Amino acid sequence: MHQLKYILLFVLSIPVFSNAQEKSYTTLVSEYLEVNGSMGQYNYAYDELLKMLNGRFPETDANAQGWKFLKDNKGKAVKEMIFLLEPIYKNNFTEAEITKMLAFYKSGTGKQLVADRSKMNPAQKEKLNTFYNSEVGKKIIEKQPILGTEISKVSEGWSRELYETALSLLK
């Protein structure tokens, strides 16, 4: 009986260890989407949706719970995008490539690119060119049409679902 417990514990722990790689990739993609400005765009989109809905459905006693839900669940809804986008990145980039992309966007040049590209100094422009002339940079450029299409589909689905949920809560 004692051995059976150990065997059962071992068998049940296999999924935990086999998912360790997946969590690592998801974490990298999550961090990458944060530093490259993508998650900021989804936060902005969520805020703009709430502003638009507030014009159509001002908060009242009747819909107060719906408004509370929408405000309280913003972080969860935006974070859902990471899980929707992760397979797109996984199908197009290796973990090593995402790591290099992340390193670039964490650099001063990457941060300036996200903040305001027009204010990049000559050295930053040179680093940007060097990055886009690297193997990873070339792959990003090559994959842009595919990424654009797939990310647009996922983003539209997310927006539509969010809008429908909000309408059902506020009507």
LUMDREN-276994 format. One record per residue: x, y, z of N, C-alpha, C in turn; residue in one letter. Coordinates in Angstrom, 3 decimals. Last residue first. Layout:
! LUMDREN-276994
+----------+----------+----------+----------+----------+----------+----------+----------+----------+-----+
!       nu !       nv !       nw !      cau !      cav !      caw !       cu !       cv !       cw ! res !
+----------+----------+----------+----------+----------+----------+----------+----------+----------+-----+
!        X !        Y !        Z !        X !        Y !        Z !        X !        Y !        Z !   A !
...
+----------+----------+----------+----------+----------+----------+----------+----------+----------+-----+
This chain:
! LUMDREN-276994
+----------+----------+----------+----------+----------+----------+----------+----------+----------+-----+
!       nu !       nv !       nw !      cau !      cav !      caw !       cu !       cv !       cw ! res !
+----------+----------+----------+----------+----------+----------+----------+----------+----------+-----+
!  -27.274 !   45.622 !  -20.065 !  -28.628 !   45.864 !  -20.596 !  -29.670 !   45.717 !  -19.518 !   K !
!  -24.840 !   44.774 !  -18.972 !  -25.281 !   46.157 !  -18.765 !  -26.698 !   46.452 !  -19.247 !   L !
!  -24.245 !   42.153 !  -19.614 !  -24.187 !   42.575 !  -18.213 !  -24.848 !   43.936 !  -17.965 !   L !
!  -24.391 !   42.060 !  -22.365 !  -25.288 !   41.196 !  -21.585 !  -25.331 !   41.604 !  -20.116 !   S !
!  -22.337 !   43.868 !  -23.000 !  -23.729 !   44.176 !  -23.319 !  -24.687 !   43.342 !  -22.496 !   L !
!  -20.092 !   42.391 !  -22.111 !  -20.426 !   43.695 !  -21.504 !  -21.885 !   44.058 !  -21.777 !   A !
!  -20.195 !   40.216 !  -23.870 !  -20.299 !   40.007 !  -22.418 !  -20.732 !   41.295 !  -21.736 !   T !
!  -19.798 !   41.550 !  -26.288 !  -21.032 !   40.808 !  -26.061 !  -21.259 !   40.554 !  -24.574 !   E !
!  -17.198 !   42.596 !  -25.835 !  -18.325 !   43.489 !  -26.103 !  -19.647 !   42.783 !  -25.825 !   Y !
!  -15.726 !   40.214 !  -25.562 !  -15.760 !   41.196 !  -24.480 !  -16.962 !   42.122 !  -24.630 !   L !
!  -16.101 !   39.105 !  -28.089 !  -16.569 !   38.390 !  -26.901 !  -16.694 !   39.342 !  -25.710 !   E !
!  -14.838 !   41.077 !  -29.659 !  -16.245 !   40.741 !  -29.863 !  -16.834 !   40.066 !  -28.626 !   R !
!  -12.204 !   40.987 !  -28.665 !  -12.988 !   42.218 !  -28.579 !  -14.480 !   41.935 !  -28.701 !   S !
!  -11.503 !   38.340 !  -29.338 !  -11.451 !   38.797 !  -27.944 !  -12.327 !   40.034 !  -27.764 !   W !
!  -11.753 !   38.468 !  -32.132 !  -12.558 !   37.526 !  -31.346 !  -12.635 !   37.945 !  -29.886 !   G !
!   -9.783 !   40.382 !  -32.688 !  -11.180 !   40.642 !  -33.031 !  -12.109 !   39.730 !  -32.246 !   E !
!   -7.505 !   39.015 !  -31.812 !   -7.888 !   40.279 !  -31.182 !   -9.349 !   40.611 !  -31.461 !   S !
!   -7.437 !   36.846 !  -33.582 !   -7.557 !   36.607 !  -32.138 !   -8.044 !   37.869 !  -31.431 !   V !
!   -7.124 !   38.234 !  -36.026 !   -8.248 !   37.313 !  -35.800 !   -8.503 !   37.116 !  -34.309 !   K !
!   -4.710 !   39.620 !  -35.571 !   -5.951 !   40.352 !  -35.835 !   -7.173 !   39.481 !  -35.566 !   S !
!   -2.928 !   37.506 !  -35.361 !   -3.159 !   38.347 !  -34.190 !   -4.447 !   39.152 !  -34.365 !   I !
!   -3.036 !   36.529 !  -38.018 !   -3.431 !   35.683 !  -36.891 !   -3.736 !   36.500 !  -35.645 !   E !
!   -2.145 !   38.784 !  -39.535 !   -3.428 !   38.128 !  -39.799 !   -3.911 !   37.344 !  -38.582 !   T !
!    0.380 !   39.332 !  -38.370 !   -0.664 !   40.351 !  -38.458 !   -2.040 !   39.740 !  -38.633 !   G !
!    1.753 !   36.914 !  -38.768 !    1.464 !   37.390 !  -37.419 !    0.328 !   38.402 !  -37.438 !   L !
!    1.894 !   36.926 !  -41.586 !    1.239 !   35.827 !  -40.876 !    0.824 !   36.289 !  -39.487 !   I !
!    3.364 !   39.317 !  -42.075 !    2.028 !   39.100 !  -42.657 !    1.225 !   38.020 !  -41.919 !   P !
!    5.778 !   38.887 !  -40.418 !    4.810 !   39.966 !  -40.178 !    3.443 !   39.719 !  -40.810 !   Q !
!    7.794 !   37.075 !  -40.932 !    6.553 !   36.552 !  -40.342 !    5.469 !   37.620 !  -40.160 !   K !
!    9.895 !   38.661 !  -41.860 !    9.336 !   37.620 !  -42.734 !    7.956 !   37.162 !  -42.247 !   E !
!   10.435 !   40.135 !  -39.556 !    9.973 !   40.819 !  -40.771 !    9.289 !   39.827 !  -41.711 !   I !
!   11.312 !   38.052 !  -37.893 !   10.170 !   38.887 !  -37.495 !    9.573 !   39.557 !  -38.725 !   I !
!   13.550 !   37.208 !  -39.328 !   12.409 !   36.293 !  -39.179 !   11.163 !   37.068 !  -38.771 !   K !
!   15.209 !   39.378 !  -39.031 !   14.768 !   38.998 !  -40.378 !   13.544 !   38.087 !  -40.307 !   K !
!   15.609 !   39.210 !  -36.257 !   14.965 !   40.378 !  -36.852 !   14.429 !   40.085 !  -38.244 !   G !
!   16.990 !   36.783 !  -36.084 !   15.687 !   36.938 !  -35.429 !   14.925 !   38.113 !  -36.043 !   V !
!   19.338 !   37.411 !  -37.527 !   18.474 !   36.297 !  -37.953 !   17.073 !   36.434 !  -37.353 !   E !
!   19.574 !   41.020 !  -37.893 !   19.959 !   39.737 !  -37.301 !   19.000 !   38.653 !  -37.804 !   S !
!   18.491 !   43.331 !  -38.770 !   19.353 !   42.629 !  -39.721 !   19.868 !   41.303 !  -39.171 !   N !
!   17.188 !   44.273 !  -36.541 !   16.362 !   43.811 !  -37.662 !   17.180 !   43.158 !  -38.774 !   Y !
!   19.482 !   44.957 !  -34.979 !   18.538 !   43.932 !  -34.526 !   17.732 !   43.386 !  -35.699 !   F !
!   20.581 !   46.984 !  -36.543 !   21.361 !   45.773 !  -36.280 !   20.435 !   44.633 !  -35.851 !   T !
!   18.532 !   48.877 !  -36.361 !   18.884 !   48.293 !  -37.660 !   19.663 !   46.993 !  -37.493 !   N !
!   18.731 !   49.402 !  -33.602 !   17.480 !   48.890 !  -34.167 !   17.745 !   48.222 !  -35.513 !   L !
!   21.281 !   50.466 !  -33.483 !   21.000 !   49.214 !  -32.770 !   19.715 !   48.574 !  -33.282 !   K !
!   20.825 !   52.807 !  -34.985 !   21.800 !   51.824 !  -35.466 !   21.559 !   50.464 !  -34.799 !   E !
!   19.039 !   54.088 !  -33.325 !   18.605 !   53.720 !  -34.679 !   19.535 !   52.659 !  -35.266 !   K !
!   20.708 !   54.542 !  -31.154 !   19.563 !   53.641 !  -30.998 !   19.038 !   53.186 !  -32.363 !   Q !
!   22.471 !   56.374 !  -32.301 !   22.994 !   55.097 !  -31.797 !   21.855 !   54.082 !  -31.639 !   A !
!   20.720 !   58.565 !  -32.908 !   21.412 !   57.807 !  -33.965 !   21.945 !   56.443 !  -33.502 !   P !
!   17.740 !   58.227 !  -30.803 !   18.981 !   58.889 !  -31.208 !   19.688 !   58.031 !  -32.266 !   N !
!   14.238 !   58.460 !  -31.122 !   15.423 !   57.603 !  -31.049 !   16.637 !   58.383 !  -31.532 !   M !
!   11.853 !   59.742 !  -31.305 !   12.864 !   60.342 !  -30.428 !   14.101 !   59.463 !  -30.264 !   K !
!   10.134 !   58.220 !  -32.784 !   10.640 !   59.455 !  -33.402 !   11.733 !   60.122 !  -32.563 !   S !
!    9.274 !   56.193 !  -31.071 !   10.280 !   55.884 !  -32.094 !   10.915 !   57.149 !  -32.669 !   R !
!    8.589 !   56.063 !  -27.944 !    8.446 !   57.062 !  -29.014 !    9.584 !   56.879 !  -30.014 !   D !
!    8.309 !   53.551 !  -26.519 !    7.868 !   54.842 !  -25.961 !    7.610 !   55.873 !  -27.051 !   A !
!    9.392 !   51.565 !  -28.183 !    8.012 !   51.446 !  -27.705 !    7.482 !   52.800 !  -27.240 !   V !
!   11.978 !   52.606 !  -28.547 !   11.158 !   52.242 !  -29.702 !    9.685 !   52.180 !  -29.314 !   L !
!   12.888 !   52.726 !  -25.939 !   12.658 !   53.975 !  -26.668 !   11.781 !   53.725 !  -27.893 !   Q !
!   13.123 !   49.979 !  -25.413 !   12.221 !   50.811 !  -24.600 !   11.889 !   52.121 !  -25.314 !   K !
!   15.073 !   49.271 !  -27.295 !   13.726 !   48.689 !  -27.360 !   12.717 !   49.508 !  -26.586 !   G !
!   17.237 !   50.783 !  -26.294 !   16.742 !   50.993 !  -27.657 !   15.316 !   50.471 !  -27.797 !   T !
!   17.620 !   49.659 !  -23.767 !   17.273 !   51.074 !  -23.897 !   16.687 !   51.383 !  -25.263 !   G !
!   16.071 !   46.376 !  -23.729 !   17.212 !   47.283 !  -23.853 !   16.720 !   48.728 !  -23.947 !   S !
!   13.846 !   44.876 !  -23.904 !   14.217 !   45.309 !  -22.557 !   15.387 !   46.295 !  -22.590 !   K !
!   13.788 !   44.221 !  -26.568 !   12.776 !   45.160 !  -26.084 !   13.027 !   45.610 !  -24.649 !   Y !
!   15.971 !   42.382 !  -26.644 !   16.012 !   43.628 !  -27.399 !   15.019 !   44.644 !  -26.817 !   F !
!   15.010 !   40.332 !  -24.983 !   16.237 !   41.063 !  -24.612 !   16.316 !   42.390 !  -25.358 !   A !
!   12.849 !   39.457 !  -26.541 !   12.628 !   40.027 !  -25.217 !   13.828 !   40.855 !  -24.776 !   L !
!   14.210 !   38.384 !  -28.681 !   13.276 !   39.481 !  -28.907 !   13.012 !   40.220 !  -27.594 !   M !
!   15.580 !   36.314 !  -27.385 !   16.337 !   37.391 !  -28.041 !   15.450 !   38.611 !  -28.287 !   K !
!   13.392 !   34.772 !  -26.542 !   14.341 !   35.287 !  -25.551 !   15.147 !   36.444 !  -26.134 !   T !
!   12.317 !   34.042 !  -28.973 !   11.522 !   34.917 !  -28.086 !   12.440 !   35.536 !  -27.042 !   I !
!   14.415 !   32.356 !  -29.794 !   14.103 !   33.577 !  -30.549 !   13.285 !   34.557 !  -29.712 !   E !
!   14.245 !   30.306 !  -27.906 !   15.482 !   31.095 !  -28.009 !   15.232 !   32.404 !  -28.757 !   A !
!   11.737 !   29.255 !  -28.510 !   11.960 !   29.864 !  -27.194 !   13.206 !   30.756 !  -27.228 !   E !
!   10.884 !   30.160 !  -31.900 !   11.386 !   29.250 !  -30.876 !   11.516 !   30.004 !  -29.555 !   T !
!    7.915 !   31.189 !  -33.608 !    9.222 !   31.490 !  -33.013 !    9.602 !   30.452 !  -31.972 !   F !
!    5.452 !   30.269 !  -34.570 !    6.307 !   31.069 !  -35.445 !    7.716 !   31.329 !  -34.920 !   N !
!    3.986 !   28.921 !  -32.711 !    4.013 !   28.374 !  -34.071 !    5.006 !   29.095 !  -34.972 !   N !
!    4.252 !   30.622 !  -30.544 !    4.875 !   29.296 !  -30.484 !    4.977 !   28.674 !  -31.869 !   K !
!    2.701 !   32.781 !  -31.319 !    4.151 !   32.951 !  -31.198 !    4.863 !   31.600 !  -31.191 !   Y !
!    0.230 !   31.481 !  -31.238 !    0.672 !   32.136 !  -32.467 !    2.187 !   32.302 !  -32.442 !   I !
!   -0.023 !   30.658 !  -28.573 !    0.141 !   29.652 !  -29.630 !    0.612 !   30.249 !  -30.963 !   P !
!   -0.185 !   33.300 !  -27.288 !    0.952 !   32.397 !  -27.077 !    1.070 !   31.325 !  -28.158 !   E !
!   -2.617 !   34.596 !  -27.604 !   -1.504 !   34.938 !  -28.494 !   -0.347 !   33.941 !  -28.415 !   L !
!   -4.228 !   33.562 !  -25.616 !   -4.696 !   33.494 !  -26.998 !   -3.556 !   33.743 !  -27.989 !   L !
!   -2.802 !   34.129 !  -23.353 !   -3.063 !   32.730 !  -23.650 !   -3.589 !   32.537 !  -25.074 !   F !
!   -2.850 !   36.909 !  -23.498 !   -1.560 !   36.204 !  -23.489 !   -1.769 !   34.750 !  -23.901 !   I !
!   -5.535 !   37.513 !  -23.226 !   -4.894 !   37.693 !  -24.528 !   -3.556 !   36.973 !  -24.607 !   M !
!   -6.031 !   37.288 !  -20.560 !   -6.499 !   36.213 !  -21.433 !   -5.848 !   36.302 !  -22.812 !   E !
!   -5.316 !   39.728 !  -19.549 !   -4.348 !   38.631 !  -19.426 !   -4.741 !   37.437 !  -20.301 !   K !
!   -7.686 !   41.090 !  -19.943 !   -6.503 !   41.479 !  -20.719 !   -5.471 !   40.348 !  -20.692 !   V !
!   -9.341 !   39.776 !  -18.090 !   -9.700 !   39.803 !  -19.513 !   -8.490 !   40.135 !  -20.377 !   A !
!   -7.984 !   40.288 !  -15.680 !   -8.189 !   38.910 !  -16.122 !   -8.489 !   38.870 !  -17.622 !   K !
!   -8.148 !   43.096 !  -15.556 !   -6.850 !   42.406 !  -15.569 !   -6.963 !   40.989 !  -16.096 !   G !
!  -10.987 !   43.479 !  -15.463 !  -10.162 !   44.003 !  -16.553 !   -8.839 !   43.234 !  -16.663 !   K !
!  -12.749 !   42.819 !  -13.478 !  -12.179 !   41.741 !  -14.283 !  -11.338 !   42.207 !  -15.459 !   N !
!  -13.778 !   45.095 !  -12.268 !  -12.974 !   44.172 !  -11.468 !  -12.241 !   43.122 !  -12.297 !   D !
!  -15.269 !   46.239 !  -14.351 !  -14.125 !   46.957 !  -13.779 !  -13.192 !   46.008 !  -13.026 !   K !
!  -17.215 !   44.263 !  -14.803 !  -16.338 !   44.711 !  -15.888 !  -15.095 !   45.426 !  -15.364 !   L !
!  -18.442 !   44.095 !  -12.243 !  -17.789 !   42.935 !  -12.841 !  -16.792 !   43.366 !  -13.918 !   F !
!  -19.495 !   46.678 !  -12.032 !  -18.508 !   46.211 !  -11.063 !  -17.725 !   45.032 !  -11.632 !   K !
!  -21.344 !   46.642 !  -14.116 !  -20.208 !   47.569 !  -14.161 !  -19.106 !   47.127 !  -13.203 !   W !
!  -23.083 !   44.667 !  -13.088 !  -22.406 !   44.465 !  -14.367 !  -21.190 !   45.363 !  -14.493 !   G !
!  -23.991 !   45.944 !  -10.788 !  -23.227 !   44.686 !  -10.664 !  -22.461 !   44.384 !  -11.948 !   Q !
!  -25.395 !   48.126 !  -11.886 !  -24.204 !   48.352 !  -11.053 !  -23.347 !   47.097 !  -10.921 !   A !
!  -27.766 !   48.186 !  -13.259 !  -26.605 !   47.557 !  -13.921 !  -25.307 !   47.702 !  -13.124 !   N !
!  -29.624 !   49.320 !  -11.478 !  -29.976 !   48.099 !  -12.213 !  -28.755 !   47.410 !  -12.833 !   A !
!  -28.508 !   51.682 !  -10.607 !  -28.689 !   50.597 !   -9.634 !  -28.932 !   49.269 !  -10.345 !   D !
!  -26.222 !   52.542 !  -13.274 !  -27.453 !   52.720 !  -12.490 !  -27.511 !   51.615 !  -11.456 !   T !
!  -23.937 !   53.985 !  -15.486 !  -24.133 !   53.127 !  -14.314 !  -25.387 !   53.536 !  -13.548 !   E !
!  -25.033 !   54.265 !  -18.894 !  -24.484 !   54.848 !  -17.655 !  -24.820 !   53.952 !  -16.457 !   P !
!  -24.687 !   53.073 !  -21.682 !  -25.278 !   52.437 !  -20.504 !  -24.685 !   53.016 !  -19.227 !   F !
!  -23.438 !   54.747 !  -23.520 !  -24.697 !   54.068 !  -23.872 !  -25.435 !   53.527 !  -22.668 !   R !
!  -21.213 !   55.681 !  -22.164 !  -22.066 !   56.625 !  -22.879 !  -23.421 !   56.029 !  -23.212 !   G !
!  -20.108 !   53.330 !  -21.293 !  -20.617 !   54.248 !  -20.282 !  -21.519 !   55.310 !  -20.922 !   N !
!  -19.147 !   52.245 !  -23.637 !  -20.326 !   51.643 !  -23.015 !  -20.937 !   52.556 !  -21.965 !   L !
!  -16.905 !   53.889 !  -24.006 !  -17.977 !   53.864 !  -24.988 !  -19.267 !   53.304 !  -24.385 !   M !
!  -15.409 !   53.207 !  -21.731 !  -15.831 !   54.596 !  -21.961 !  -17.009 !   54.647 !  -22.925 !   K !
!  -14.980 !   50.474 !  -22.193 !  -15.758 !   50.893 !  -21.026 !  -16.242 !   52.336 !  -21.174 !   L !
!  -13.389 !   50.657 !  -24.488 !  -14.684 !   49.977 !  -24.552 !  -15.562 !   50.413 !  -23.383 !   L !
!  -11.154 !   51.906 !  -23.413 !  -11.959 !   52.613 !  -24.415 !  -13.336 !   51.972 !  -24.574 !   E !
!  -10.172 !   49.869 !  -21.744 !  -10.597 !   51.150 !  -21.175 !  -11.497 !   51.917 !  -22.136 !   D !
!   -9.534 !   47.958 !  -23.714 !  -10.521 !   47.645 !  -22.671 !  -11.065 !   48.941 !  -22.071 !   Y !
!   -7.539 !   49.318 !  -25.125 !   -8.770 !   48.902 !  -25.814 !   -9.875 !   48.606 !  -24.805 !   A !
!   -5.590 !   49.550 !  -23.109 !   -6.184 !   50.749 !  -23.687 !   -7.517 !   50.408 !  -24.362 !   Y !
!   -4.934 !   46.854 !  -22.804 !   -5.449 !   47.619 !  -21.664 !   -6.182 !   48.871 !  -22.151 !   N !
!   -3.930 !   46.392 !  -25.357 !   -5.153 !   45.695 !  -24.941 !   -5.767 !   46.354 !  -23.704 !   Y !
!   -1.665 !   48.022 !  -25.311 !   -2.707 !   48.267 !  -26.309 !   -4.015 !   47.586 !  -25.921 !   Q !
!   -0.191 !   46.807 !  -23.303 !   -0.663 !   48.178 !  -23.099 !   -1.775 !   48.521 !  -24.078 !   G !
!    0.498 !   44.484 !  -24.580 !   -0.471 !   44.407 !  -23.488 !   -1.011 !   45.792 !  -23.143 !   M !
!    2.383 !   45.493 !  -26.486 !    1.133 !   44.854 !  -26.896 !    0.099 !   44.839 !  -25.775 !   S !
!    4.862 !   46.457 !  -25.709 !    3.731 !   47.372 !  -25.755 !    2.394 !   46.753 !  -26.114 !   G !
!    6.958 !   44.852 !  -25.221 !    6.869 !   45.402 !  -26.581 !    5.635 !   46.286 !  -26.772 !   N !
!    6.621 !   44.013 !  -22.578 !    7.666 !   44.998 !  -22.879 !    7.572 !   45.573 !  -24.285 !   V !
!    4.406 !   42.219 !  -22.836 !    4.364 !   43.359 !  -21.909 !    5.376 !   44.418 !  -22.330 !   E !
!    5.244 !   40.314 !  -24.587 !    4.067 !   41.114 !  -24.941 !    3.926 !   42.338 !  -24.041 !   L !
!    7.377 !   39.243 !  -23.047 !    7.634 !   39.890 !  -24.336 !    6.469 !   40.807 !  -24.726 !   Y !
!    5.981 !   38.085 !  -20.932 !    6.922 !   39.176 !  -20.666 !    7.224 !   39.960 !  -21.944 !   E !
!    4.561 !   36.134 !  -22.391 !    3.870 !   37.121 !  -21.558 !    4.749 !   38.338 !  -21.310 !   S !
!    6.635 !   34.645 !  -23.457 !    5.721 !   35.352 !  -24.355 !    4.994 !   36.447 !  -23.591 !   V !
!    7.744 !   33.630 !  -21.044 !    8.542 !   34.448 !  -21.967 !    7.653 !   35.269 !  -22.892 !   L !
!    5.564 !   32.168 !  -20.061 !    6.108 !   33.272 !  -19.281 !    6.937 !   34.198 !  -20.166 !   T !
!    5.322 !   30.246 !  -22.056 !    4.218 !   31.172 !  -21.807 !    4.703 !   32.387 !  -21.032 !   T !
!    7.765 !   28.910 !  -21.670 !    7.497 !   29.588 !  -22.939 !    6.387 !   30.625 !  -22.756 !   Y !
!    7.370 !   27.906 !  -19.090 !    8.517 !   28.751 !  -19.369 !    8.267 !   29.552 !  -20.648 !   S !
!    5.176 !   26.305 !  -19.428 !    5.054 !   27.482 !  -18.572 !    6.201 !   28.449 !  -18.829 !   K !
!    6.329 !   24.326 !  -21.065 !    5.234 !   25.147 !  -21.557 !    5.110 !   26.420 !  -20.724 !   E !
!    8.179 !   23.168 !  -19.289 !    8.655 !   23.831 !  -20.508 !    7.584 !   24.774 !  -21.041 !   Q !
!    6.418 !   22.066 !  -17.378 !    7.388 !   23.087 !  -16.972 !    7.902 !   23.856 !  -18.177 !   A !
!    4.849 !   19.963 !  -18.060 !    4.347 !   21.288 !  -18.394 !    5.326 !   22.393 !  -18.025 !   N !
!    6.180 !   17.798 !  -17.013 !    6.145 !   17.917 !  -18.467 !    5.617 !   19.271 !  -18.902 !   S !
!    5.762 !   18.169 !  -14.289 !    7.111 !   18.309 !  -14.827 !    7.101 !   18.461 !  -16.343 !   F !
!    2.980 !   17.770 !  -14.162 !    3.579 !   18.984 !  -13.611 !    4.952 !   19.210 !  -14.223 !   V !
!    2.561 !   15.194 !  -15.217 !    2.089 !   16.383 !  -15.942 !    2.703 !   17.686 !  -15.441 !   P !
!    3.879 !   13.649 !  -13.131 !    4.412 !   13.717 !  -14.495 !    3.878 !   14.927 !  -15.249 !   I !
!    2.563 !   13.368 !  -10.743 !    3.480 !   14.491 !  -10.871 !    4.052 !   14.633 !  -12.281 !   S !
!    1.083 !   11.042 !  -10.912 !    0.356 !   12.308 !  -10.894 !    1.272 !   13.517 !  -11.063 !   L !
!    3.152 !    9.164 !  -10.750 !    2.337 !    9.252 !  -11.971 !    1.608 !   10.591 !  -12.032 !   V !
!    4.072 !    9.649 !   -8.099 !    4.961 !    9.803 !   -9.255 !    4.160 !   10.002 !  -10.540 !   F !
!    1.774 !    9.018 !   -6.605 !    2.350 !   10.353 !   -6.527 !    3.257 !   10.621 !   -7.733 !   L !
!    1.563 !    6.295 !   -7.281 !    0.489 !    7.224 !   -7.627 !    0.998 !    8.667 !   -7.612 !   L !
!    3.935 !    5.365 !   -6.124 !    3.709 !    5.203 !   -7.568 !    2.649 !    6.195 !   -8.038 !   I !
!    3.448 !    5.988 !   -3.449 !    4.586 !    6.585 !   -4.145 !    4.416 !    6.501 !   -5.663 !   Y !
!    1.168 !    4.374 !   -2.953 !    1.101 !    5.824 !   -2.766 !    2.231 !    6.521 !   -3.527 !   K !
!    2.238 !    1.855 !   -3.367 !    1.192 !    2.321 !   -4.259 !    1.042 !    3.843 !   -4.165 !   L !
!    3.895 !    1.553 !   -1.200 !    4.501 !    1.702 !   -2.520 !    3.484 !    2.248 !   -3.519 !   Q !
!    1.942 !    1.204 !    0.791 !    2.855 !    2.336 !    0.877 !    3.504 !    2.603 !   -0.484 !   H !
!    0.829 !   -1.187 !    0.000 !    0.000 !    0.000 !    0.000 !    0.877 !    1.255 !    0.000 !   M !
+----------+----------+----------+----------+----------+----------+----------+----------+----------+-----+
